[in-house]
Amino acid sequence: MGFLRHCARRRPSACNRGEASSASRFFPGTAEGSRSVDISAEGLDFGLMAVTIAKLRQWKQQGRAIVTLTAWDYALAQLLDASGVDVILVGDSLGMVALGYETTLPVTLEEMLHHVKAVRRGVKQALVVCDLPFLSYQESPSQALHSAGRVLKETGAGAVKLEGGYPAIAETVARLVNAGIPVMGHVGLTPQSVRLLGYRQQGKTPAEAERILQEAIALADAGAFAVILEHVPSELAATITEQLAIPTIGIGAGPHCDGQVLVTADMLGLSDRMPPFAKSYANLRQTITQAVADFSAQVRDREFP
Ligand code: KIV
């Protein structure tokens, strides 16, 4: 009922896809009602995650907000998963928060594979999504298929994410989805294009806003199961969320998205620099610095052990 109500306000092609998404055709075992988590002792890496792409779409229809956070290692992934986070994104922001790069541009596919394997070992419930890093998919749909295929085959991640809109990226998304690879899109501020766009808010002029809307529609039409909207005006995010049958996950995109994501280092107060739209719910830099100072003092005073 809720879905039909949404459909009445959406483009017909998007609504048609809503009834039999590409992803659910390729992944019948992930359909609603199938909650079984096949995590045998030796098969953890390739067990099914309990949160499925079908569930995310259902949550959009029900208006249940989707909680997404990033992770880059086993310990953090375990904590996020046990706390009930819905989607764990191994974002290429790990290049900045875990590897010390200035931007996400130097991150390699090998580095992403290394980190997503560790994250996947810590996750039983959440959907694990792995970013495809800069130049691991832009060259051609075949290059993207090779990179995304490695992610699914070697790490046990449930999906990949890539940045950009149409026509080239939408064509690539269709190619991946046709091969059975679930894809999350990402439009608005796309950090892999920092040399072209900087980190400024996108979609401020009517022309830019229209382009981003069309990119999101093209990604959905190509079979993406969700799309990240980064650093765009709240009204634009609301329009896109209204027009698409697939969930939108916002970061610096206002309150009207179907879910929200933050880089966990920002959310925990671990980052040495933060984007203007991020919010910290803890101050781990201070907590860790204090703990290290206390330990150092006790060692130097021969109070510990
Ligand atoms: O790399 C990342 O962490 C991301 C989020 C900012 C969405 O793409």
Boltz pocket constraint, residues with backbone or C-beta under 6 A from the ligand:
constraints:
  - pocket:
      binder: B
      contacts: [[A, 70], [A, 89], [A, 90], [A, 91], [A, 92], [A, 93], [A, 94], [A, 131], [A, 186], [A, 228], [A, 251], [A, 261], [A, 262], [A, 263]]
      max_distance: 6.0
